[in-house]
């Protein structure tokens, strides 16, 4: 079981920035990806961004140019730098750790609330 601990959510004004962090109890190997998903009230959970051990990334179209996902050399922490935040970015953001080879082998954090409001 992989434990994921998220931090960095909060309340920010439109146009502001936040940085989310997710620390995993186990480092990524080559067959793992880590990333961020979000779920707004009444909506489905959706992909925000993912990264692998080679620092290859994938972003949802709605965050391209505004959000940046990164990791560090130990490959057990991922960050999501969120700039130019919009009210529609308001959601609970969940960290995800997934084995791309074994279907269903994935883990979720508890979620951190991001609220963009004036």
One Martini backbone bead per residue (centre of mass of N, CA, C, O) as a GRO file, in nm:
protein
  118
    1UNK     BB    1   0.095   0.037   0.023
    2UNK     BB    2   0.035   0.373  -0.068
    3UNK     BB    3   0.115   0.677   0.067
    4UNK     BB    4  -0.059   0.998   0.054
    5UNK     BB    5   0.054   1.344   0.095
    6UNK     BB    6  -0.111   1.643   0.105
    7UNK     BB    7  -0.045   1.992   0.004
    8UNK     BB    8  -0.147   2.355  -0.051
    9UNK     BB    9  -0.412   2.439  -0.014
   10UNK     BB   10  -0.682   2.691  -0.078
   11UNK     BB   11  -0.724   3.039  -0.082
   12UNK     BB   12  -0.775   3.230  -0.388
   13UNK     BB   13  -0.739   3.460  -0.617
   14UNK     BB   14  -0.781   3.561  -0.906
   15UNK     BB   15  -0.457   3.506  -1.056
   16UNK     BB   16  -0.332   3.326  -0.870
   17UNK     BB   17  -0.130   3.110  -0.650
   18UNK     BB   18  -0.034   2.757  -0.623
   19UNK     BB   19   0.116   2.481  -0.426
   20UNK     BB   20   0.135   2.143  -0.466
   21UNK     BB   21   0.179   1.847  -0.260
   22UNK     BB   22   0.319   1.500  -0.292
   23UNK     BB   23   0.378   1.234  -0.067
   24UNK     BB   24   0.536   0.929  -0.091
   25UNK     BB   25   0.617   0.607   0.050
   26UNK     BB   26   0.706   0.560  -0.257
   27UNK     BB   27   0.885   0.526  -0.521
   28UNK     BB   28   0.923   0.554  -0.840
   29UNK     BB   29   0.906   0.366  -1.115
   30UNK     BB   30   0.899   0.304  -1.451
   31UNK     BB   31   0.577   0.197  -1.401
   32UNK     BB   32   0.515   0.487  -1.298
   33UNK     BB   33   0.271   0.731  -1.195
   34UNK     BB   34   0.211   1.075  -1.123
   35UNK     BB   35  -0.067   1.285  -0.997
   36UNK     BB   36  -0.350   1.499  -1.092
   37UNK     BB   37  -0.674   1.547  -0.970
   38UNK     BB   38  -1.024   1.659  -1.009
   39UNK     BB   39  -1.321   1.772  -0.807
   40UNK     BB   40  -1.620   1.901  -0.860
   41UNK     BB   41  -1.920   1.982  -0.790
   42UNK     BB   42  -2.108   1.755  -0.980
   43UNK     BB   43  -1.845   1.615  -1.087
   44UNK     BB   44  -1.605   1.462  -1.240
   45UNK     BB   45  -1.320   1.318  -1.235
   46UNK     BB   46  -1.008   1.478  -1.340
   47UNK     BB   47  -0.748   1.539  -1.525
   48UNK     BB   48  -0.449   1.736  -1.500
   49UNK     BB   49  -0.165   1.575  -1.421
   50UNK     BB   50   0.134   1.396  -1.532
   51UNK     BB   51   0.420   1.187  -1.417
   52UNK     BB   52   0.735   1.053  -1.463
   53UNK     BB   53   1.057   0.945  -1.411
   54UNK     BB   54   1.132   1.105  -1.692
   55UNK     BB   55   0.950   1.372  -1.695
   56UNK     BB   56   0.698   1.303  -1.825
   57UNK     BB   57   0.412   1.478  -1.957
   58UNK     BB   58   0.057   1.552  -1.880
   59UNK     BB   59  -0.216   1.762  -1.992
   60UNK     BB   60  -0.474   1.940  -1.964
   61UNK     BB   61  -0.604   2.180  -2.159
   62UNK     BB   62  -0.709   2.374  -1.913
   63UNK     BB   63  -0.376   2.402  -1.802
   64UNK     BB   64  -0.219   2.499  -2.021
   65UNK     BB   65   0.025   2.739  -1.919
   66UNK     BB   66  -0.042   2.730  -1.588
   67UNK     BB   67   0.056   2.443  -1.522
   68UNK     BB   68   0.304   2.254  -1.316
   69UNK     BB   69   0.473   1.952  -1.322
   70UNK     BB   70   0.676   1.786  -1.065
   71UNK     BB   71   0.987   1.650  -0.955
   72UNK     BB   72   1.226   1.451  -0.786
   73UNK     BB   73   1.502   1.248  -0.741
   74UNK     BB   74   1.327   1.044  -0.552
   75UNK     BB   75   1.040   0.994  -0.676
   76UNK     BB   76   0.811   1.085  -0.416
   77UNK     BB   77   0.748   1.380  -0.534
   78UNK     BB   78   0.489   1.607  -0.615
   79UNK     BB   79   0.411   1.897  -0.815
   80UNK     BB   80   0.175   2.186  -0.833
   81UNK     BB   81   0.184   2.460  -1.032
   82UNK     BB   82  -0.047   2.735  -0.991
   83UNK     BB   83  -0.151   2.962  -1.231
   84UNK     BB   84  -0.390   3.166  -1.316
   85UNK     BB   85  -0.638   3.144  -1.151
   86UNK     BB   86  -0.970   3.014  -1.154
   87UNK     BB   87  -1.283   2.952  -1.052
   88UNK     BB   88  -1.290   2.673  -1.222
   89UNK     BB   89  -1.055   2.545  -1.029
   90UNK     BB   90  -1.248   2.464  -0.830
   91UNK     BB   91  -1.145   2.199  -0.604
   92UNK     BB   92  -1.059   1.876  -0.550
   93UNK     BB   93  -0.731   1.757  -0.502
   94UNK     BB   94  -0.572   1.460  -0.632
   95UNK     BB   95  -0.355   1.217  -0.566
   96UNK     BB   96  -0.162   0.992  -0.786
   97UNK     BB   97  -0.070   0.633  -0.796
   98UNK     BB   98   0.053   0.442  -1.083
   99UNK     BB   99   0.032   0.139  -1.254
  100UNK     BB  100   0.080   0.083  -1.604
  101UNK     BB  101   0.066  -0.244  -1.598
  102UNK     BB  102  -0.137  -0.269  -1.353
  103UNK     BB  103  -0.450  -0.297  -1.322
  104UNK     BB  104  -0.564  -0.117  -1.033
  105UNK     BB  105  -0.277  -0.004  -0.945
  106UNK     BB  106  -0.381   0.236  -0.716
  107UNK     BB  107  -0.351   0.565  -0.556
  108UNK     BB  108  -0.491   0.787  -0.302
  109UNK     BB  109  -0.555   1.070  -0.178
  110UNK     BB  110  -0.754   1.284   0.029
  111UNK     BB  111  -0.732   1.570  -0.047
  112UNK     BB  112  -0.742   1.919  -0.170
  113UNK     BB  113  -0.852   2.236  -0.131
  114UNK     BB  114  -0.953   2.457  -0.402
  115UNK     BB  115  -1.009   2.816  -0.391
  116UNK     BB  116  -1.150   3.051  -0.630
  117UNK     BB  117  -1.185   3.380  -0.489
  118UNK     BB  118  -1.307   3.717  -0.410
   0.00000   0.00000   0.00000
